[in-house]
Amino acid sequence: MTRFLRTTFIGFLMGLTCVFQAQAQVPQPPEIAARAYLLVDLTAQQTLAELDADKPIEQASLTKLMTAYIVFDALKAKKISLQQTFGVSERAWKMPGSRMFIDPKMKVPVEDLIKGMIVQSGNDATMALAEGVGGTVEHFVQMMNAQAKVLGMKSTGYKNPEGLTEPGHTTTARDLSILAGRLMQDFPDYVGYYAIKKYRYPGTPAANESNRNLLLFRDPSVDGLKTGHTDAAGFCLIATAKRDAPGVGQRRLLSIVLGASSENARATESQKLLNWGYTAFDAIKLFDANQAVVTPNVWKGRGNQVKLGRFAPIVVAVPAGAAGRIQTQVARPEPLVAPLSRGQAVGALKVTLDQKPLVDVPLLVLETVEQAGFVGRAWDAVRLWVK
């Protein structure tokens, strides 16, 4: 073999080795027996694994997450209260499927209806809440679809508040991750209902009193969220867990498993996905909450500089053991001209791993920089022109 061919061959082998190493750095998810799935690190705001996450699917009782969002929003705005009672209409009483077992003779507190909807997945409780908050079920469904647009759920359509099969009542795993993430973020005072293991309204039969999220009974780190099942949708589970992470505090993952074969299978596959996410990836905190990532100069402002960062810690998820290979770079517009308002997005922190893009984190103005007076603006205008 000539020196040229030998050198070329060795170079080829080295390049091939680098390719294999690069591929090995990306953790491969386990086999998940489901039609679609998605695993999101909510602390890092990164997707760790997915399969057919944008494929339309029937929602089944996962629909009730949006119903809960609307109800929680009404509670937060003090339009209703937990102690307030709602009547039970004939329509709610006659709802098929999962039930809380309430009837038209009852006046049920909102809090109990919420527990009946979440823990027992009661279609009757869900309908009573929809009528109580929306006035009519039809108006409540309009509210659901409007809220979906606000949240950016581009592939979701609601036809009812409970999730029974109906043409056009579909969503995707990705849209469900948006909804579940925002539900926990926007209503921390109410998401604790999803961790309740057993509930039954006084005076009603004991049937269906156990939460169907089996992971609540198997894994102490799991504290939600919702199950769903119809013949068309299969067995579905959105599960979330919170576990300790060195240097970060508590790290929350969200798994979405759609179309599993049984109640036990959806729990087993969700557990498999969550465990893999926690072991295959490390959470690395790059900056603390309200810490300036960069402090660039500002023109035409009462202050000469602005602090850019995040109001929450900046955390990234990387393959286990890869923290030392992270690099960061700030990309931002230049020049920065006042006024700049607190919370305004200005540029991004670009995070790479092994010189490959990992995630872009939008940077926000941490402290408002007001516009300078006429003289200050005029002087900086001259300086900018010269520059």
N, C-alpha and C positions, 0 to 999 in steps of 0.2 A: 504494500500500500504506500503510495507516495506521501510525502509530507503534507502536501496540499489536501489530499483526500483524507488523510488521517486527522488533520486539524479540523476539516469540515465535518467529519463524522463525529468527532468529540464535541464540537460545538452543537451539532444536532442533538446529541444525547443530553447535553447540559440544558439546552432549550426545552427538550421534552420533559426533563426532570422538573424544570421550573414550572411548566404547565401543570404537571401532576401535583406539585406542591401548592400551586395557586388554587387548583380545584379542591385539594384536600383542606384548604383553609375555610371553605364554605361548608358549614355543617349541613348534612343531609337529613331532612326530617324522617321520622319513622313512617312505616306504612300505616295509613289511617283508613279504616274500613268505613268510608262515608262517601256520599256523592260530591260533597264540597266541604272545604274547611279553611280556616284562617286563624293564625296565631299572631297576636299583636302585643308588643311590649308597650303598655300604656305609659310607663314611667319615662321611657326613651322616645315614645311616639314613633316606633318603627315596626314594620311588618317583618316577622321572623320566618314565616312559612305560609304557603297558601296553595290551594287547589281549586280551580274553577270559582274563584272568589267573586267574579263578576257575572256568573251565570244566573239567570232569573230562576227563583225557586218559590214554592208556596210558603207562606209565612207561618201557618198554623198559629199556635198560641204565643209565638215570639212577637206577634202583633201587639200583645199586651204591654210590651215595653214602651211603645209609643203612646198607648192609652195612659200608662203610668206617667209618662213625661208630661202629658197635657194636664193630668190631675195634680201632679206635683207642682207644676207651674202655677196652677190656680191657687194652691195652698201657699206657695211662696209669695204670690201677689195679694194674699189675704182676701181673695174672692170667695173662698170657702174655708172652713176650719175642720180639723180632725174630729171635733166633737159634734159638728153639725150632722143632722140625720137626713137621709134621703129615703123617699118611699120606694116601693118595689112595684113596678108596673106589671100588667099581665104579660107584656112582651118579655120583660126580664125573667119573670117566673117560669115561663114556658121555654126558655132557651135550652136547646139540646146540648149534649156533650158534658164536659166537666162542670160541676155545680158546687155552690156554697150552701145550697138548700135553704134559700130565703123565699118568702112568699108575700103576696100583696097585703097581708094583715100586719106586716112588720114595718117599723121605721128604724133603719139601720144606720149607726154612726159611720161617717166617712172612713174613719180609721179601720173599722171592721171590714168595710167593703174593700179597702185596699188590701188588707190581709187575705181576704177571701179570694181576691183576684190574683194575688202573687203566690200565696202558699198553696191554695187549693186549685188555682187556675180556673176559678169559677166564672163561667160565661154569664151566669145570672148576676153576679157581683159586678162584672165588667159592664154589662148593659145598664145596670142601675147607676153606676158612676158616670157613664157616657150621657145618660139622660139628665142626671143631676147637674153636671158641669156644662153640657152643651145645649141644654133645653130640649133638643131632640137628637136622636141617634144620627140622623142625616147631617145636622149641623156639626156634630162632634166629628164625624168623618171628614168633613171639610176642614176642620181645625187640624186634624191629623195630617192631611195632605199638605196643608199650608206650612205646618211645622217641619215636615220632611224637606220641603224646598229650602226653608231657612237653614236647616242643618247641612244642606248639601247632599242629601240622599237622592241622587239623580235617577236611580233605577228602581224606585219604590212607588207603589200605588196602593192606597188603602180603600177598601170597599166596606169594611165593617170594623168595629172596635175589638172584637174577640178572636178573630182568626179562622172562622169556619170557611171552608172552601167556597170561593166565588171567583168567577172570571175577572182577571185583572188585578187580583189581590196578591201581588208578588213583590219580592225584594231580592237582594243579593247578600252574600256574606259580608262584602265590603260595606254596604250600606248599614247592615246590622252592627258592624263594629263602630261606625260613626255614632249611631244612636246609643249603643251601650256605653261608649266612652263619654259622650256628652251627658247621659243620664247620671252617671256617677260624678262627673265634674260639676254639673250645674245644681245637683240636689243632694249634697252630702248629708243633709239632715234626715233624708227619707230613704236612702238606699239600704239602710239597715234592715228594712222589711224583707229583703231578699235573702237574708241569712236565717230567717225563722224556719225551724225544722217542722214544727207541728202547729196547726191552728184549727179551731172549730168554733163557729159562732154559738153562743149559749142557746140551748133549746133546739138545735138542729142535729140531725143524725151524725154519727162519728165517721161515716164513710168519707174517704179521701182527705183525711185530716193531715196526712204526712206530705211534706214537700216532695215533689217528684224529682228534684235535683239530688240524685243519689250521692253526689260528691260532697254535699253538706254533711253527710253521715260518715264519709270515708276519709276525707282530707280536711284537717283542721284549718288549713290555710285558705280554703275555698269559702267565700262569703256571698256568693250569688252565681248566676242571675236568674235565668229563665229556661224552662223546657217548652217543647212544642211537639205535637204529633197529630197528623191526619194520615189517612191512607195514601194520599197523594204526596205529602211532604216527607213521609217517613218519620223517624225519631230524631229530634233535633235538640241541641243543648248549647246555650251560651253560658259559659262558666268563667268566673274570674277568681283569681287567687292573689294573695299578698304575702310575700315571704321576705325575710331579712336578706339584705345584700350588703356586704362589707363596703364601707366608704360611701354608701348611697342612702342607707336607712332601709325603708321598705320598698320593695319593687313589685309592681302589679302587672300581671299578664292577663290577657283576655283570649280565650279560645272559643271558636265557633265551629261546631260540628253539625253538619246538615245531612239528613237522609241516611242515618244509621239504621241498622236492621232491628233493633230492640231497645227497650229502656236501659237495660244493662249495658248494651254495646255503646250507646251514646256516651254513657258515663265513663266506661273503660277507655274509649278512644280519646275523650276529652282529657282524662287523667294522663294518658300517654303523651299527648301533645303538650300539656302544661309542664310535666316533668322534664321532657326533652328541652323545652325552652329555657328552663331554669339551669339546666346542667350544660347545655351546648353553648350558651351565651353568657358573657359576663356583663354586668352593668357598670359603667365607668362614669363617674361624675367629673366633668370638665370644668364647670364653674358653679359657684354657689348662687342661690337666689339673690337677685338684685346686685350681683357682682358685675362690675364693668368688664366686658370682654375687650373693649377698645374704647379710647377716649379721644376721638378726632377733634380737630379744630372746627369751629362754626363761624360763619360770616354773617354780618348784619344782625347779630344777636346781643342781648344784654350780657350774656356770658360768652367766653371765648371758646369753650369746649362743651361737648355733650357726652354723656355716658351711655354706651350701648350695651345691652345685655338682655336678660330675661328675668321676669318676676318669679319664676320657679327655677330650681336648679337645672342646668343643662346636663343631661345624662344621655349617653349613647350605649347601645348594645353591640358588642363585638364578639366574635367567636372566642370561646374560652382560651385564655392564655395569650391573646393577641393585643392586650392593652398597650404594650410598648411600641407597637407599630402604627399607632394613631398619629395623624398629623392634622393640624388645623390651619385655616387661612380665612381672613376676613375679606369679604367682597362688599363694597359699598359705593354709593355714588359720590362723586367729588366735583365741585365743592358742595358742602352742606350749608344751606342757607336758612337762617331763622325766619319765621318761628318753627319750632319743633315741639310737638306735643307729647306728653307722657303717654306711652303705649303705642306711639306711631312706629310702624315697621320701617327700618332703615337698613338695608343690606342684609347679609346673612353670614353665619359662621359655616364655612364649608369644611366638613370633616371627611378625611380620606383614611383608608386602611390599605397599607401596602401600595400607596399611590393610586388607589382606585376609589372613586366616589363612594362614600358610605351614606351620608345624610347631610342635607342643608338645613340649618336651624335659623329661622328668621330672627334678626336682632331688633330689639325694641328700644325706644328712647326711655331711659329710666327716670329722668328728671326733665321737666319742661324747660325749654330755652325760649324766652320771649323775644320778640323782635326789638331791636334797638331803636332809639329815637332817630329823628331825621338826620342829624349830624353824623351819628354812628353809622347809619346805613349808607350815607353819601361817601364817607371816608372809606368804608369797606368796598363800595362799588368801584372807587378809584383803584384801590389795591388789587381787586380782582382783575380789573382791566389791564393793569400793569403786569400782573402775573400771567 
